[in-house]
Amino acid sequence: MKIRFEGAMPALVTPFRNGAIDMDALRRLVELCIDGGVSALVPCGSTGESATLTHAEHPEIVRAVVKMAKDRVPVIAGTGSNSTAEAIALTKAAKEAGAAAALLISPYYNKPTQEGIYRHYEAVARETRFPLIVYNIPGRTASKIEASTIARLAEIDEIVGLKEATGSLDETQEVARLCGDRLPLYAGDDALTLPILAVGGVGVISVIANLLPRQSQEVVETFHRGDWLKARELHFHMLPLIRALFVETNPIPVKAALHAMGICSDELRLPLTTITPAAREQVLAAMRPYGLV
């Protein structure tokens, strides 16, 4: 049987201080999320600024988060690349570091065909023999994984889930129709967590769970208990803050929010830049009703 994850899984930011990884801040964030009852931790994704991490930093962060988690929750390491060979190397490193699974973005910039996308994931699965979650986010990759391709990927033993971030509920429903229970479906957009749960999703790989881990987990758990009206109420309660966290490119706003909470600095690596004053005020205003500042 394939490994299965459920619930809220924060896509962790990578805290920096003076250009280096701030491990103390990362530990504070990990503890905040675990104390909030999340189901897993996801370092080195796009929220973790994986694109500007060095090849040495990437496995270092995964090892650190695995050690910090102390087997309390599984760690799903972001290991995506537009180079299949590099994705294989990063995934092998995550496996050696003690991660439970890997999250791989579809290759970006080089815009492979559907056959190329399939063979990319197939090669990573074959070479690593490690649980893999496919990440479909055409807004960042410039190439969408079609539902028919995802259905093919679901036949591979190592493919254990899909992070759905196309923004299209029509597309999500088609994937759910074709794959059914063969492929666990995770929301990849906090604003669509509830609708994706409604068509068969089992969890969310989340930005807002960095700030509101308990509430994020509660939405999923409440929905799966069958209390859909309560889940809707909880989801709607978080929507204003969810929207504020995307007022500028992720993870700029969430880092500003964590800085305001005293968790980490709001330092980013170029080409990302610190949040503008006007956007910072929007984020802070959205945080106040939740008692975060």
DOSELO-546608 format. One record per residue (C-alpha): x, y, z; residue in three letters. Coordinates in nm, 2 decimals. Example, Ala and Ser with C-alpha at 12.3 -4.5 7.8 and 13.67 -1.06 7.14 Angstrom:
! DOSELO-546608
+--------+--------+--------+------+
:     px :     py :     pz : code :
+--------+--------+--------+------+
:   1.23 :  -0.45 :   0.78 :  ALA :
:   1.37 :  -0.11 :   0.71 :  SER :
+--------+--------+--------+------+
! end
This chain:
! DOSELO-546608
+--------+--------+--------+------+
:     px :     py :     pz : code :
+--------+--------+--------+------+
:   0.00 :   0.00 :   0.00 :  MET :
:   0.12 :   0.35 :  -0.09 :  LYS :
:   0.22 :   0.59 :   0.20 :  ILE :
:  -0.05 :   0.84 :   0.26 :  ARG :
:  -0.04 :   1.18 :   0.43 :  PHE :
:  -0.35 :   1.38 :   0.55 :  GLU :
:  -0.42 :   1.72 :   0.71 :  GLY :
:  -0.23 :   2.05 :   0.70 :  ALA :
:   0.13 :   2.05 :   0.60 :  MET :
:   0.31 :   2.38 :   0.62 :  PRO :
:   0.54 :   2.47 :   0.33 :  ALA :
:   0.81 :   2.61 :   0.56 :  LEU :
:   0.98 :   2.93 :   0.49 :  VAL :
:   1.36 :   2.93 :   0.50 :  THR :
:   1.47 :   3.19 :   0.75 :  PRO :
:   1.79 :   3.39 :   0.66 :  PHE :
:   2.01 :   3.62 :   0.87 :  ARG :
:   2.29 :   3.81 :   0.70 :  ASN :
:   2.27 :   3.58 :   0.39 :  GLY :
:   2.30 :   3.25 :   0.59 :  ALA :
:   2.03 :   3.01 :   0.70 :  ILE :
:   1.91 :   3.10 :   1.05 :  ASP :
:   1.88 :   2.76 :   1.21 :  MET :
:   1.75 :   2.90 :   1.54 :  ASP :
:   1.46 :   3.07 :   1.36 :  ALA :
:   1.39 :   2.76 :   1.17 :  LEU :
:   1.37 :   2.56 :   1.49 :  ARG :
:   1.12 :   2.82 :   1.63 :  ARG :
:   0.91 :   2.78 :   1.32 :  LEU :
:   0.92 :   2.40 :   1.33 :  VAL :
:   0.81 :   2.40 :   1.70 :  GLU :
:   0.53 :   2.65 :   1.63 :  LEU :
:   0.40 :   2.42 :   1.36 :  CYS :
:   0.43 :   2.10 :   1.55 :  ILE :
:   0.28 :   2.25 :   1.86 :  ASP :
:  -0.01 :   2.35 :   1.63 :  GLY :
:  -0.08 :   1.99 :   1.55 :  GLY :
:   0.02 :   1.98 :   1.18 :  VAL :
:   0.05 :   1.65 :   1.00 :  SER :
:   0.38 :   1.70 :   0.83 :  ALA :
:   0.65 :   1.96 :   0.75 :  LEU :
:   0.75 :   2.05 :   0.40 :  VAL :
:   1.09 :   2.23 :   0.37 :  PRO :
:   1.27 :   2.35 :   0.05 :  CYS :
:   0.96 :   2.42 :  -0.15 :  GLY :
:   0.89 :   2.74 :  -0.34 :  SER :
:   0.78 :   2.90 :  -0.01 :  THR :
:   1.12 :   2.79 :   0.12 :  GLY :
:   1.30 :   2.98 :  -0.16 :  GLU :
:   1.44 :   2.66 :  -0.30 :  SER :
:   1.53 :   2.83 :  -0.62 :  ALA :
:   1.81 :   3.03 :  -0.45 :  THR :
:   1.93 :   2.76 :  -0.21 :  LEU :
:   2.27 :   2.62 :  -0.29 :  THR :
:   2.33 :   2.26 :  -0.35 :  HIS :
:   2.49 :   2.23 :  -0.01 :  ALA :
:   2.21 :   2.42 :   0.17 :  GLU :
:   1.93 :   2.21 :   0.03 :  HIS :
:   2.02 :   1.88 :   0.20 :  PRO :
:   2.14 :   2.07 :   0.51 :  GLU :
:   1.79 :   2.22 :   0.56 :  ILE :
:   1.62 :   1.88 :   0.51 :  VAL :
:   1.86 :   1.71 :   0.76 :  ARG :
:   1.80 :   1.99 :   1.01 :  ALA :
:   1.42 :   1.98 :   0.98 :  VAL :
:   1.42 :   1.60 :   1.02 :  VAL :
:   1.64 :   1.63 :   1.33 :  LYS :
:   1.42 :   1.91 :   1.47 :  MET :
:   1.10 :   1.71 :   1.41 :  ALA :
:   1.23 :   1.42 :   1.62 :  LYS :
:   0.99 :   1.17 :   1.46 :  ASP :
:   0.69 :   1.37 :   1.58 :  ARG :
:   0.57 :   1.44 :   1.23 :  VAL :
:   0.70 :   1.32 :   0.89 :  PRO :
:   0.91 :   1.55 :   0.67 :  VAL :
:   0.83 :   1.59 :   0.30 :  ILE :
:   1.13 :   1.75 :   0.13 :  ALA :
:   1.10 :   1.97 :  -0.18 :  GLY :
:   1.34 :   1.83 :  -0.43 :  THR :
:   1.21 :   1.96 :  -0.76 :  GLY :
:   1.43 :   2.09 :  -1.05 :  SER :
:   1.39 :   2.15 :  -1.42 :  ASN :
:   1.69 :   1.91 :  -1.46 :  SER :
:   1.59 :   1.55 :  -1.42 :  THR :
:   1.94 :   1.45 :  -1.31 :  ALA :
:   1.94 :   1.73 :  -1.04 :  GLU :
:   1.59 :   1.63 :  -0.92 :  ALA :
:   1.72 :   1.27 :  -0.88 :  ILE :
:   2.02 :   1.39 :  -0.68 :  ALA :
:   1.82 :   1.61 :  -0.46 :  LEU :
:   1.57 :   1.34 :  -0.39 :  THR :
:   1.84 :   1.08 :  -0.31 :  LYS :
:   1.98 :   1.34 :  -0.06 :  ALA :
:   1.64 :   1.39 :   0.10 :  ALA :
:   1.60 :   1.01 :   0.13 :  LYS :
:   1.94 :   0.98 :   0.30 :  GLU :
:   1.86 :   1.27 :   0.53 :  ALA :
:   1.56 :   1.08 :   0.67 :  GLY :
:   1.27 :   1.25 :   0.49 :  ALA :
:   0.95 :   1.05 :   0.45 :  ALA :
:   0.88 :   1.16 :   0.10 :  ALA :
:   0.97 :   1.42 :  -0.16 :  ALA :
:   0.76 :   1.69 :  -0.33 :  LEU :
:   0.87 :   1.76 :  -0.69 :  LEU :
:   0.76 :   2.06 :  -0.90 :  ILE :
:   0.70 :   1.99 :  -1.27 :  SER :
:   1.01 :   2.10 :  -1.47 :  PRO :
:   1.00 :   2.48 :  -1.53 :  TYR :
:   1.13 :   2.70 :  -1.80 :  TYR :
:   1.22 :   2.43 :  -2.05 :  ASN :
:   0.85 :   2.35 :  -2.10 :  LYS :
:   0.86 :   1.97 :  -2.16 :  PRO :
:   0.58 :   1.79 :  -2.35 :  THR :
:   0.34 :   1.57 :  -2.15 :  GLN :
:   0.55 :   1.27 :  -2.24 :  GLU :
:   0.86 :   1.46 :  -2.12 :  GLY :
:   0.69 :   1.54 :  -1.79 :  ILE :
:   0.58 :   1.18 :  -1.75 :  TYR :
:   0.93 :   1.05 :  -1.82 :  ARG :
:   1.08 :   1.30 :  -1.58 :  HIS :
:   0.88 :   1.17 :  -1.28 :  TYR :
:   0.92 :   0.81 :  -1.40 :  GLU :
:   1.30 :   0.85 :  -1.40 :  ALA :
:   1.31 :   1.01 :  -1.05 :  VAL :
:   1.08 :   0.72 :  -0.92 :  ALA :
:   1.30 :   0.46 :  -1.09 :  ARG :
:   1.63 :   0.60 :  -0.97 :  GLU :
:   1.53 :   0.68 :  -0.61 :  THR :
:   1.26 :   0.42 :  -0.52 :  ARG :
:   1.12 :   0.69 :  -0.28 :  PHE :
:   0.77 :   0.82 :  -0.22 :  PRO :
:   0.71 :   1.12 :  -0.45 :  LEU :
:   0.43 :   1.39 :  -0.45 :  ILE :
:   0.38 :   1.55 :  -0.79 :  VAL :
:   0.34 :   1.93 :  -0.78 :  TYR :
:   0.12 :   2.09 :  -1.05 :  ASN :
:   0.16 :   2.47 :  -1.05 :  ILE :
:   0.16 :   2.60 :  -1.41 :  PRO :
:   0.18 :   2.96 :  -1.28 :  GLY :
:   0.54 :   2.90 :  -1.18 :  ARG :
:   0.64 :   2.63 :  -1.43 :  THR :
:   0.48 :   2.75 :  -1.75 :  ALA :
:   0.37 :   2.40 :  -1.82 :  SER :
:   0.06 :   2.22 :  -1.68 :  LYS :
:   0.05 :   1.85 :  -1.61 :  ILE :
:  -0.27 :   1.74 :  -1.78 :  GLU :
:  -0.51 :   1.52 :  -1.60 :  ALA :
:  -0.45 :   1.23 :  -1.83 :  SER :
:  -0.08 :   1.25 :  -1.76 :  THR :
:  -0.14 :   1.26 :  -1.38 :  ILE :
:  -0.36 :   0.94 :  -1.43 :  ALA :
:  -0.06 :   0.77 :  -1.59 :  ARG :
:   0.17 :   0.89 :  -1.31 :  LEU :
:  -0.07 :   0.75 :  -1.05 :  ALA :
:   0.01 :   0.40 :  -1.18 :  GLU :
:   0.37 :   0.44 :  -1.06 :  ILE :
:   0.42 :   0.29 :  -0.72 :  ASP :
:   0.64 :   0.57 :  -0.59 :  GLU :
:   0.39 :   0.84 :  -0.69 :  ILE :
:   0.19 :   0.89 :  -0.37 :  VAL :
:   0.01 :   1.22 :  -0.42 :  GLY :
:  -0.06 :   1.53 :  -0.61 :  LEU :
:  -0.02 :   1.89 :  -0.49 :  LYS :
:  -0.29 :   2.07 :  -0.69 :  GLU :
:  -0.22 :   2.43 :  -0.76 :  ALA :
:  -0.36 :   2.49 :  -1.11 :  THR :
:  -0.62 :   2.72 :  -0.96 :  GLY :
:  -0.88 :   2.54 :  -1.17 :  SER :
:  -1.15 :   2.34 :  -0.99 :  LEU :
:  -1.26 :   2.20 :  -1.32 :  ASP :
:  -0.91 :   2.05 :  -1.36 :  GLU :
:  -0.90 :   1.93 :  -1.00 :  THR :
:  -1.23 :   1.75 :  -1.05 :  GLN :
:  -1.10 :   1.58 :  -1.37 :  GLU :
:  -0.80 :   1.45 :  -1.18 :  VAL :
:  -1.02 :   1.32 :  -0.90 :  ALA :
:  -1.25 :   1.16 :  -1.15 :  ARG :
:  -0.97 :   0.98 :  -1.33 :  LEU :
:  -0.76 :   0.89 :  -1.03 :  CYS :
:  -1.01 :   0.83 :  -0.75 :  GLY :
:  -0.85 :   0.69 :  -0.44 :  ASP :
:  -0.54 :   0.58 :  -0.63 :  ARG :
:  -0.38 :   0.92 :  -0.58 :  LEU :
:  -0.43 :   1.13 :  -0.27 :  PRO :
:  -0.50 :   1.49 :  -0.36 :  LEU :
:  -0.36 :   1.79 :  -0.17 :  TYR :
:  -0.46 :   2.15 :  -0.21 :  ALA :
:  -0.17 :   2.36 :  -0.31 :  GLY :
:  -0.35 :   2.69 :  -0.28 :  ASP :
:  -0.49 :   2.78 :   0.07 :  ASP :
:  -0.78 :   2.97 :  -0.07 :  ALA :
:  -0.90 :   2.65 :  -0.24 :  LEU :
:  -0.85 :   2.41 :   0.04 :  THR :
:  -1.22 :   2.36 :   0.12 :  LEU :
:  -1.33 :   2.32 :  -0.24 :  PRO :
:  -1.06 :   2.07 :  -0.30 :  ILE :
:  -1.15 :   1.87 :   0.01 :  LEU :
:  -1.51 :   1.87 :  -0.13 :  ALA :
:  -1.40 :   1.69 :  -0.44 :  VAL :
:  -1.19 :   1.43 :  -0.26 :  GLY :
:  -0.88 :   1.61 :  -0.13 :  GLY :
:  -0.72 :   1.48 :   0.19 :  VAL :
:  -0.51 :   1.77 :   0.30 :  GLY :
:  -0.33 :   2.09 :   0.21 :  VAL :
:   0.04 :   2.18 :   0.16 :  ILE :
:   0.00 :   2.53 :   0.30 :  SER :
:   0.15 :   2.87 :   0.33 :  VAL :
:  -0.09 :   3.00 :   0.60 :  ILE :
:  -0.01 :   2.70 :   0.82 :  ALA :
:   0.32 :   2.87 :   0.90 :  ASN :
:   0.11 :   3.13 :   1.09 :  LEU :
:  -0.20 :   2.94 :   1.19 :  LEU :
:  -0.11 :   2.57 :   1.21 :  PRO :
:  -0.38 :   2.47 :   1.44 :  ARG :
:  -0.66 :   2.64 :   1.25 :  GLN :
:  -0.53 :   2.50 :   0.92 :  SER :
:  -0.53 :   2.15 :   1.06 :  GLN :
:  -0.87 :   2.20 :   1.21 :  GLU :
:  -1.03 :   2.28 :   0.88 :  VAL :
:  -0.92 :   1.95 :   0.73 :  VAL :
:  -1.00 :   1.74 :   1.04 :  GLU :
:  -1.34 :   1.91 :   1.08 :  THR :
:  -1.43 :   1.84 :   0.72 :  PHE :
:  -1.33 :   1.48 :   0.74 :  HIS :
:  -1.54 :   1.43 :   1.05 :  ARG :
:  -1.83 :   1.53 :   0.84 :  GLY :
:  -1.90 :   1.87 :   0.99 :  ASP :
:  -1.89 :   2.05 :   0.66 :  TRP :
:  -2.06 :   2.37 :   0.78 :  LEU :
:  -1.81 :   2.41 :   1.07 :  LYS :
:  -1.52 :   2.35 :   0.82 :  ALA :
:  -1.66 :   2.61 :   0.59 :  ARG :
:  -1.69 :   2.86 :   0.88 :  GLU :
:  -1.32 :   2.79 :   0.98 :  LEU :
:  -1.21 :   2.82 :   0.62 :  HIS :
:  -1.39 :   3.15 :   0.56 :  PHE :
:  -1.25 :   3.29 :   0.89 :  HIS :
:  -0.90 :   3.25 :   0.75 :  MET :
:  -0.96 :   3.38 :   0.40 :  LEU :
:  -0.88 :   3.75 :   0.46 :  PRO :
:  -0.54 :   3.65 :   0.60 :  LEU :
:  -0.49 :   3.40 :   0.32 :  ILE :
:  -0.55 :   3.67 :   0.06 :  ARG :
:  -0.31 :   3.91 :   0.24 :  ALA :
:  -0.03 :   3.65 :   0.22 :  LEU :
:  -0.04 :   3.67 :  -0.16 :  PHE :
:  -0.05 :   4.05 :  -0.19 :  VAL :
:   0.30 :   4.02 :  -0.32 :  GLU :
:   0.49 :   3.71 :  -0.45 :  THR :
:   0.50 :   3.43 :  -0.20 :  ASN :
:   0.70 :   3.40 :   0.04 :  PRO :
:   0.75 :   3.78 :   0.07 :  ILE :
:   0.43 :   3.84 :   0.27 :  PRO :
:   0.45 :   3.53 :   0.49 :  VAL :
:   0.81 :   3.62 :   0.59 :  LYS :
:   0.69 :   3.97 :   0.68 :  ALA :
:   0.42 :   3.81 :   0.89 :  ALA :
:   0.66 :   3.58 :   1.07 :  LEU :
:   0.89 :   3.87 :   1.13 :  HIS :
:   0.61 :   4.06 :   1.30 :  ALA :
:   0.55 :   3.75 :   1.52 :  MET :
:   0.91 :   3.74 :   1.62 :  GLY :
:   0.98 :   3.40 :   1.46 :  ILE :
:   1.23 :   3.51 :   1.20 :  CYS :
:   1.36 :   3.80 :   1.00 :  SER :
:   1.19 :   3.91 :   0.68 :  ASP :
:   1.52 :   3.87 :   0.49 :  GLU :
:   1.49 :   3.72 :   0.14 :  LEU :
:   1.74 :   3.63 :  -0.13 :  ARG :
:   1.74 :   3.82 :  -0.46 :  LEU :
:   1.56 :   3.84 :  -0.69 :  PRO :
:   1.30 :   3.85 :  -0.42 :  LEU :
:   1.29 :   4.17 :  -0.22 :  THR :
:   1.15 :   4.28 :   0.12 :  THR :
:   0.79 :   4.36 :   0.13 :  ILE :
:   0.68 :   4.72 :   0.04 :  THR :
:   0.56 :   4.94 :   0.32 :  PRO :
:   0.20 :   4.95 :   0.18 :  ALA :
:   0.19 :   4.57 :   0.15 :  ALA :
:   0.33 :   4.52 :   0.50 :  ARG :
:   0.05 :   4.73 :   0.64 :  GLU :
:  -0.20 :   4.51 :   0.46 :  GLN :
:  -0.04 :   4.20 :   0.61 :  VAL :
:  -0.03 :   4.34 :   0.96 :  LEU :
:  -0.39 :   4.46 :   0.94 :  ALA :
:  -0.50 :   4.11 :   0.82 :  ALA :
:  -0.30 :   3.95 :   1.11 :  MET :
:  -0.46 :   4.15 :   1.39 :  ARG :
:  -0.80 :   3.98 :   1.41 :  PRO :
:  -0.62 :   3.65 :   1.48 :  TYR :
:  -0.41 :   3.79 :   1.77 :  GLY :
:  -0.09 :   3.73 :   1.58 :  LEU :
:   0.04 :   4.09 :   1.64 :  VAL :
+--------+--------+--------+------+
! end
